[in-house]
Amino acid sequence: MNPVIETERLILRRPKAQDLDSYLNFITSERAQYVGRERSRFDGWKCFSAEAGHWDLNGFGPWAVTVKGSDSSVGQIGVWHPEGFPERELGWLIWEGAEGKGIAFEAAEAARDHDYQVYGTKTLVSYIDPGNARSIRLAERLGAVLDTEAAPLDPGGLVYRHTAPGEAS
């Protein structure tokens, strides 16, 4: 199954092999400093493979984000819940040159709403490094609130809670 989400400007689709180089360019750059991953190409390949494989194992996962009219990814955004994660996470990565255009907000909102509607999810979290001001602003713009009671993914990490419409916060 190859689900697709379409917004006004974007197409969100399952990651493909053609997206790997863009992902590796991001993960091996300083832009990935808050992602908490190793920066080698091999470690990036393992992470990309795990995220792509999440689709086959669970039927959902992070989406490759493309701008309409191009099939080249500009980021990866979506929901996943791999082994070891305390909760289902809405996460985002945006490649260099795509930030500051509202792409992350538009894609994250679409991925979040899709998860609420298709899977009946009532709440999601975003695990954010406390030094990542841009991700904190995005989480807050999406309506998420800091949840100091939730289990963080990493010691000292922040957890922002997204609540489905009509659900108690």
Buried (B, 14 or more C-beta within 10 A) or exposed (E): EEEEBEBEBBBBBBBEEEBBEBBBBBBBEEBBEBBEBBBEBEBBBEBBEBBBEBBEEEEBBBBBBBBEEEEEBBBBBBBBBBEEBEBBBBBBBBBEEBBEEEBBBBBBBBBBBBBBEEEEBEBBBBBBBEEBEBBBEBBEEBBBEBBEEBEBBEEEBBBBBBBBEEEEE
